[in-house]
Amino acid sequence: MLWERLRTNSWAAFVACLLLFGSDVCAAASEDTLSSELTIEGDSAVFLQEQNTIEYVGNVIAFMDGMRINGDRILVEMTADRIKRITTTGAPASFWQEQNMAERDTTATANTIVYLPATSLLELSGSASLTQDGNAVSSARIRYNLALGQLDAGSSDFSQERVRMELRIPANRAEQDSTQP
């Protein structure tokens, strides 16, 4: 009985903190990066303790480890105190990751963006596009491993959208030198 009362009071305190401080929530991102923080801002947030999820709705922005994800809705799924999956939807939703040089930043848009922190996997679906270092790919579905730089693109079962890539091919240094006066 006492445990249930404490649990109810801690739940009420959590909701009060959400209302008092807005909808910012920080959580550990993965076992490998214990100092990582996830900060999310939105018009509203709902925490479902039994499902271990937090859903943000309305002009949502999430920040984590040099990344920014924007959308109309973000659902954060957790296991214990770790983030398992971040699902963002929008018209479109967008993703940005800072690299060491600004021209190498990774940007992406899609109707649905799923980020899996444990594997650094970014899954884009619905009018998906991804750009990095002047190279761009667009397709109905894109899976991109941020850590390894591996990309898989194709159409979903319901879409016949073809994969389109635009590759920036740097000029050969010897050719550049011979054409200049």
Legacy VTK file of the C-alpha trace (Angstrom):
# vtk DataFile Version 3.0
C-alpha trace
ASCII
DATASET POLYDATA
POINTS 181 float
0.000 0.000 0.000
2.779 2.419 0.944
4.728 1.454 -2.208
1.701 2.217 -4.418
1.248 5.609 -2.731
4.949 6.471 -3.258
4.755 5.321 -6.875
1.654 7.472 -7.460
3.324 10.464 -5.775
6.509 10.067 -7.847
4.382 9.856 -11.018
2.562 13.050 -9.976
5.915 14.739 -9.286
7.189 13.722 -12.740
4.092 15.169 -14.446
4.394 18.340 -12.380
8.043 18.706 -13.452
7.042 18.282 -17.080
4.435 21.006 -16.716
6.711 23.284 -14.706
9.855 22.987 -16.823
8.217 22.462 -20.209
8.734 19.302 -22.199
12.537 19.008 -22.005
13.692 15.526 -21.010
17.276 14.321 -20.777
18.213 10.638 -20.830
21.264 8.451 -21.324
21.694 7.515 -24.971
23.673 4.287 -24.988
26.062 2.212 -22.939
29.013 3.366 -25.053
28.385 7.071 -24.516
27.241 7.464 -20.944
27.667 11.250 -21.080
25.265 11.615 -24.021
22.079 13.567 -23.512
18.836 13.658 -25.412
16.970 16.954 -25.158
13.529 17.245 -26.716
11.250 20.266 -27.008
7.662 20.168 -28.249
4.226 21.655 -27.725
3.148 18.692 -25.567
4.542 15.471 -24.121
2.990 12.274 -22.767
4.998 9.793 -20.701
3.648 6.226 -20.619
5.470 4.496 -17.778
4.118 1.000 -18.524
5.305 1.159 -22.173
8.448 3.105 -21.215
7.792 5.663 -23.971
7.558 9.418 -24.282
5.601 10.974 -27.128
6.068 14.610 -28.113
3.646 16.364 -30.456
3.731 19.754 -32.167
6.801 21.368 -33.702
9.173 18.914 -32.036
12.963 19.326 -31.989
15.339 16.717 -30.528
19.071 17.253 -29.918
21.585 14.461 -29.234
25.358 14.109 -29.812
25.687 16.757 -32.548
22.411 15.683 -34.185
19.113 17.497 -34.589
15.812 15.853 -35.533
12.696 17.938 -36.321
9.156 16.770 -36.936
5.493 17.010 -36.082
5.692 14.029 -33.700
8.554 12.176 -31.964
8.161 8.891 -30.097
11.058 7.869 -27.826
11.116 4.183 -26.879
13.347 3.153 -23.984
14.539 -0.050 -22.353
15.523 0.413 -18.714
17.330 3.777 -18.834
18.583 3.464 -22.436
17.082 4.899 -25.599
16.105 2.078 -27.917
14.479 3.977 -30.804
13.511 7.510 -31.792
10.728 7.679 -34.399
9.957 11.042 -35.992
7.115 11.826 -38.379
6.429 15.017 -40.274
5.646 16.545 -43.596
8.564 16.106 -43.916
10.601 15.296 -40.832
14.261 16.312 -40.984
17.597 15.107 -39.614
20.934 16.905 -39.371
24.257 15.639 -38.031
27.274 17.861 -37.604
30.548 16.560 -39.012
34.039 17.933 -38.462
33.717 20.122 -41.577
30.452 21.944 -42.393
30.369 20.748 -46.016
30.365 17.133 -44.770
27.299 17.551 -42.510
24.662 14.884 -43.040
21.127 16.103 -43.759
18.053 14.006 -44.427
14.316 14.412 -44.903
11.498 11.867 -45.034
7.918 11.366 -43.920
9.220 9.005 -41.206
12.711 8.972 -39.679
13.776 6.224 -37.272
17.075 6.555 -35.400
18.517 3.565 -33.519
21.275 4.924 -31.221
22.793 1.536 -30.309
23.649 0.781 -33.952
23.869 4.371 -35.334
21.289 3.348 -37.941
19.089 5.942 -39.614
15.998 4.607 -41.422
14.148 7.006 -43.730
10.846 6.184 -45.415
8.401 8.096 -47.569
9.943 10.598 -50.003
13.335 10.042 -48.397
16.459 12.013 -49.242
19.942 12.124 -47.736
22.812 14.498 -48.526
26.436 14.380 -47.392
29.597 15.971 -48.792
27.775 17.212 -51.906
26.447 13.716 -52.665
22.700 13.117 -52.568
20.400 10.116 -52.743
16.608 10.049 -52.900
14.291 7.070 -52.774
11.153 5.763 -51.123
13.320 4.093 -48.450
16.894 4.740 -47.274
18.849 2.952 -44.533
22.088 4.694 -43.579
24.625 3.620 -40.975
26.049 6.885 -39.642
29.082 5.221 -38.027
30.126 3.105 -41.022
28.880 5.321 -43.858
26.942 2.401 -45.415
23.831 3.156 -47.437
20.995 0.950 -48.717
18.199 2.544 -50.770
15.217 1.165 -52.628
11.490 1.268 -53.034
9.050 -0.130 -50.531
6.531 -2.794 -51.458
3.898 -0.137 -52.192
6.084 2.309 -54.112
7.791 1.953 -57.432
9.906 5.068 -56.840
13.368 4.615 -58.283
16.619 5.371 -56.479
18.311 8.567 -57.634
21.903 9.455 -56.736
23.814 12.613 -57.482
27.521 12.150 -56.873
30.026 14.958 -56.614
33.151 13.815 -58.432
36.189 15.921 -57.543
38.366 16.975 -60.430
41.717 15.215 -60.749
44.417 17.494 -59.321
46.722 16.921 -62.316
43.916 17.846 -64.757
43.154 21.019 -62.782
46.801 22.103 -62.807
47.241 21.499 -66.569
44.136 23.503 -67.526
45.031 26.576 -65.510
47.359 29.206 -67.123
LINES 1 182
181 0 1 2 3 4 5 6 7 8 9 10 11 12 13 14 15 16 17 18 19 20 21 22 23 24 25 26 27 28 29 30 31 32 33 34 35 36 37 38 39 40 41 42 43 44 45 46 47 48 49 50 51 52 53 54 55 56 57 58 59 60 61 62 63 64 65 66 67 68 69 70 71 72 73 74 75 76 77 78 79 80 81 82 83 84 85 86 87 88 89 90 91 92 93 94 95 96 97 98 99 100 101 102 103 104 105 106 107 108 109 110 111 112 113 114 115 116 117 118 119 120 121 122 123 124 125 126 127 128 129 130 131 132 133 134 135 136 137 138 139 140 141 142 143 144 145 146 147 148 149 150 151 152 153 154 155 156 157 158 159 160 161 162 163 164 165 166 167 168 169 170 171 172 173 174 175 176 177 178 179 180
